[in-house]
């Protein structure tokens, strides 16, 4: 399922597999990348927020990229996250990704503090000097920096190799404003629980969490949306939306890893400061997983 551009299609923001002692299991990660490629998705995003990039060592973070590239079959994209506190560090990770053979990178704005617009532009320009295509990542909840459509228009004008944006604000009106103000910038769905809403306005991809556990099912839903079959898509979306909504909660990593474990993939633990879901949340998440799984099982 090769896409025309490496940031098109379903790019799974992959979870990082830890062993019981919390060391990274690169063999499991390589197997997971190959499994996603064999199950109707189009690429992976290692070292994103879901990949817990903040708690990986430099060695581990680099190894996640090289492992993904080595495991990816031809036509399957690797778009590592290169977010960091400063532009210098983000540029270093973009250089590492390019050298490793990644096809593009995903870049948060500076996240050490609430940067102003000029600082955000300078950040993207510095990483842009690497030359690799950049998918900007708007996550104002974690970074406190909002890549508004007006700011994205400036980025589009001043940083040529920013090619797309992962839109995670949750404001579904943004896509229309982005199309109007920054028509060169392609839009990728950035949160699982707004796939259908953003899909009605024209998207080129989905950087997604729950394909880690349900790739074929997610691919079926995505294709319905891309094809404009919204009547059929909405029936499926209604059954999975409670589960997909976990992707927009602060416990999204634990929830997605739990879904993987429940549905037969290896999710495993998270690293501190993240702890397992509290009992109430665990029970609710399992209920949402079971509802989604039962829907797809009963359709077969």
C-alpha positions, 0 to 999 in steps of 0.5 A, spaced: 500 500 500 505 505 497 503 512 498 505 517 493 508 521 499 511 518 505 507 522 510 500 520 506 496 514 509 496 511 516 502 512 520 502 509 526 505 513 532 508 507 535 509 505 542 515 503 545 516 496 547 519 495 554 521 489 557 519 487 565 526 491 567 524 497 563 529 496 558 527 497 550 526 491 546 528 492 539 527 485 537 519 486 539 519 493 536 522 490 529 517 485 529 511 490 530 513 495 525 513 489 520 506 487 523 504 493 522 506 493 514 503 487 513 496 489 516 494 495 511 498 501 514 503 505 511 508 507 515 510 508 523 512 514 527 517 512 532 519 517 538 513 521 538 509 522 544 506 515 544 513 512 544 515 516 550 521 519 547 522 524 553 524 518 557 528 514 552 536 515 552 540 518 546 542 511 545 535 508 545 532 514 541 537 513 535 536 505 536 528 506 535 529 510 528 535 505 525 530 499 527 524 502 524 528 503 518 531 496 518 524 493 519 520 497 514 519 493 507 519 497 501 514 503 500 513 503 508 514 510 511 518 511 517 517 518 520 521 519 526 519 524 531 524 529 533 521 534 538 526 536 543 526 542 548 531 546 543 532 547 536 539 544 536 537 538 539 531 537 534 536 539 528 541 533 531 535 528 531 533 530 524 540 529 522 540 522 525 533 520 522 536 523 515 542 519 515 538 513 518 534 513 512 528 516 514 523 519 509 521 525 513 520 527 520 515 530 525 517 536 529 513 539 535 514 547 536 519 548 542 517 546 548 521 548 554 516 554 555 511 558 551 515 560 545 512 566 541 511 566 534 518 568 531 521 563 536 517 558 533 519 560 526 526 560 528 525 553 531 522 550 524 527 554 520 533 551 524 531 544 523 529 545 516 536 546 514 537 539 514 533 538 508 528 532 510 521 533 509 518 536 516 511 534 518 509 540 523 506 537 530 501 541 533 499 539 540 498 545 544 496 541 550 503 538 551 507 544 549 503 550 551 504 553 544 499 553 539 500 552 531 494 556 529 492 557 522 495 564 522 502 561 524 502 555 520 501 560 514 507 563 516 511 557 517 508 555 510 511 561 507 518 561 511 520 554 511 519 550 504 520 543 507 515 543 512 510 539 508 504 538 512 501 538 519 499 533 524 493 537 527 491 535 534 488 541 537 481 537 537 478 544 534 475 541 527 474 548 524 481 548 524 482 544 517 478 549 513 482 555 516 488 551 514 486 550 507 484 557 506 490 560 509 496 555 508 493 551 502 500 548 501 500 545 507 497 538 507 493 536 513 494 529 517 489 527 523 492 528 529 487 525 534 484 518 533 477 521 535 476 526 530 478 522 524 471 522 521 470 530 522 477 532 519 476 527 514 470 530 511 474 536 509 480 533 506 486 530 509 492 526 506 493 522 512 492 520 519 498 519 525 494 514 529 495 511 536 490 505 536 492 502 529 498 499 534 492 494 537 487 494 531 491 496 524 486 492 519 480 495 523 483 502 523 485 501 515 478 499 514 475 505 517 480 510 514 479 508 507 471 509 508 473 516 510 478 517 504 472 514 499 467 519 502 463 513 504 461 517 511 454 513 512 458 507 513 464 510 516 459 513 521 456 506 523 463 504 525 466 510 528 460 510 533 462 503 535 470 505 536 469 512 538 469 511 546 476 507 545 479 512 540 477 518 545 483 515 550 488 518 544 486 525 547 487 523 554 493 524 558 493 517 559 493 515 552 499 511 552 497 506 558 490 506 554 493 504 547 498 499 550 493 496 554 489 495 548 495 492 545 495 487 551 488 485 551 488 484 543 494 480 543 499 484 541 505 486 546 504 493 549 507 492 556 509 497 561 510 504 561 516 508 564 516 513 570 513 518 571 507 514 567 504 509 572 499 503 570 491 506 569 488 507 576 483 501 577 477 505 575 480 507 568 483 500 567 475 498 567 473 503 563 478 502 558 477 495 558 470 496 556 471 500 551 476 495 548 471 490 548 466 494 545 470 495 539 473 488 538 466 485 539 463 490 533 469 487 528 468 480 531 460 480 529 461 483 522 465 477 520 
